Every structure is written in C-alpha cells, then in structure tokens.
Amino acid sequence: MLWFWVPLTLFSAFMLATSDALLKKALSGRNEYLVTWARTLPALPFLLALLLFVDVPPLAPEFLPSTLWALPLETVALFLYTKALKLSPLSLTLPLLSLTPVFLLVVPSLILGETISPTGAAGVLLVAAGSYLLHLPQARQGWLTPIRALLSDRGSLCMLAVAVIYSVTSVLGKRAIAASSPLFFAAVYLPLLAVIVTPVALWKGRREIREMGRNGTVRATVLPSLCYLVQALSHVYAINVANVAYMIAVKRTSLLFGVLYGRLLFHEEGTTGRMLATILMLIGVLLIVWEG
C-alpha cells in the first residue's frame, strides 16, 4: 500500500482540528444551525468551479446508492458535530471520535469485506484507549467517571452519535470513491451536502436569519469553512488508497491537535495529565502505519 496516505491523513487531521477550533469560536452567541450552514457556503464556488475541470470518470453501479445513503447520514452528523462543539469543551467531546475506528473494526468487514490484522486491531484499540485517558483528571474520581460524564453531558452524547454515524459514512464514502474518483466524489458530494443542509438550517434558524449579517456569522465561518474544505479533499485522497479503519484511526490524531487548541484558545484545564494518552495514541498510530 502506498505510504503517502499517512502524511496526507495527518495533514487532514490538523486541518480538521483547526476548523473545529475556529468553528467553536464562531459559535459563541450564534445559532449552531446557521453556523453549520454558513460553514458550507465559502467552499461552494470552488467546488462548483472544480466540476468544470474534473473529468467525469466511468461510474460503477455502487456510486449512486452509496452517495444517496451517505448524504442524509452526513447531514445529521454535521449538525450534531456543531452542536457538540457548542455545548461542551473540545477536550471533552472530540476524544469520543476515537470510537469511530473501534466501530470500524466491524463495519468494513460487513460492507467491504476488509480484514484487519491483529497488529492493526491492537493499534486501533490503543488509539481508542488513549482517547479515553484524555479524561484522566476525571478518571481519578473513579474509572467510570468519564462514562458517567458521557451519559450526563449533551455535547458528549451528540459526539458519540457522530462517531457511530461516521463509522458508516466512511465506508459508504470509500465505496463511492472507488466507484468514481476522489476529486469527482468531493466535487459532487460536498455541494450536494450543502444543498441538503440549507433547508434544514434555514428552518431551524429562521428566527435568527436576519441577524447573520449583523452578528458576523458569515465572516466568522469563512476560515473554518476553508480549513474544512482542505481537510475534506485530503481525506478523500487518503481514504482511497488506505484501509478504512487504519486511515480513520490515524486521522483521529486530530484529537491531539484539538485538545491543544482547547488549551491555547479556550484555556481548558487538564492537558498535563493527558501525556499518557498522547503516548498511547502515538503507539497505536505506529502500529497502524506498520500494518497499513
């Protein structure tokens, strides 16, 4: 397997964490549905222009059903993701995305027939375990404390649902990419996602639409949108050549960048005790890369 997917995935992880941190700042005092919608707008002209230059590849029969199944799921995940960022600290919600690779131990084998070696599976589990230990300060009150926090925190519950949905959409996305091409898929999928997001956002945020210009919603979401576009393009290229579970597990290093952003931008506490989690995650990534 080509190794270039590793640095490409790490770059995608960094851009995702940057987008998340900027988006959390944009959410302050603003409607999360309208912020989610505004985040998709700046990328649309680029993607629609890209369609003019992207060759339409031969489309396999799997492209249409995979895309149509993924789009509504991705829409739900997008709104839940934004709501989680608004409701809870980055260091509390983002680590829950590490559960996606764990779910992906099962989903790809059911849909794609992919197999994961024992070493690769150990790497995925270490990434998940490391992310759990990002809650080490809370765990000192009892090993079940992070679980109790999950069950009582709305933002965490939203992000847990996102992790489950992503375990499915990642696989569906890979099927659609394999049935077309990475650039064609991105140029079609992301605008369609914006089309679906638009009526939902305008309905849920209908009482605050007139305030978008005055409260700076559009201006505040330009940079998060551009960062998200860059991470999406690098994501589709990486996942096209990598095992789904391995690629998604490596991309979960965005959690480390996210926790760092939480400390630097939002002054969140508890980053010192997360060194063990960082080491575990890096070991997991090394195991994944070794097998990938």
Protein Blocks (a to p, Z undefined) as FASTA:
>chain_A
ZZklmmmmmmmmmmmmmmmmmmmmmmgopafklmmmmmmmmmmmmmmmmmmmmccddddf
klmmmmmmmmmmmmmmmmmmmmmmmmpcfklmmmmmmmmmmmmmmmmmmmnopacdfklm
mmmmmmmmmmmmmmmmmmmnojklmmmmmmmmmklmmmmmmmmmmmmmmmmmmmmmmmmc
fklmmmmmmmmmmmmmmmmmmmmmmmmmmmmmmnommmmmmmmmmmmmmmmmmmmmmmmm
gcfklmmmmmmmmmmmmmmmmmmmnopghklmmmmmmmmmmmmmmmmmmmZZ
